[in-house]
């Protein structure tokens, strides 16, 4: 015996499927717009953080600031892009966004909430939403072009970053002096170790004299090395 399915149920299921199918293309377009917008935000954030790090390096010595600035910019960009790809708009959120873009006054979002309701008012709501949605195309209604203010912001931050990279940093002289001091200290330590090795290799002196020589007395050659390094570091 064949089962007769009421016409209202078939119509309801068909409208619910049509609403989902119609929203799918809009959802894809909105997702692509979200990826581009969030990526733009990531670029602006990354460049701004890089500028702040480079600005800090002009007040305090920071030798590895270039690596930190580059890493912060890349991390902000990848974080924004990953978040945009991960948080894909749901059908409910897509319906609300389409209502805003097309000025439908919550027609589409209401129809989506009532997609499984068989009441006559719900059927009329879904039919009206599909009719209004059929008058528009996602490619024409959802723009993917970057906004002018975002482009201006990216240009300003990029220009500031280029200036911070190209202009001389007054802290570079301090970093060079610190590097020279470290090199001086390393040469003095190497000279003292070499002197101690030479003293330990002399078997003709006693152990007490060896300890005294290795701890309290430096040879003229080591003294000349230390004096020469100090004069190179502080010529005046």
Buried (B, 14 or more C-beta within 10 A) or exposed (E): EEEEEEEEEEBBBEBBEBBEEBBEBBBBBBBBBBBBBBBBBBBBBBBBBBBEBBEBBBEEBBBEBBEBBEBBBEBBBEBBBEBBEEEBBEBEBBBBBBBEBBEBEEBBBBBBBBBEBEEEEBBEBBBBBBEBBEEBEBEEEBEEEEEEEBEEBBEEBBEBBEEBEEEEBEBEEEBEEEEEEEEBEEBBEEBBEBBBEEBEEEEEEEEEEBEEBBEEEBBEEBEEBBEEBEEEEEEE
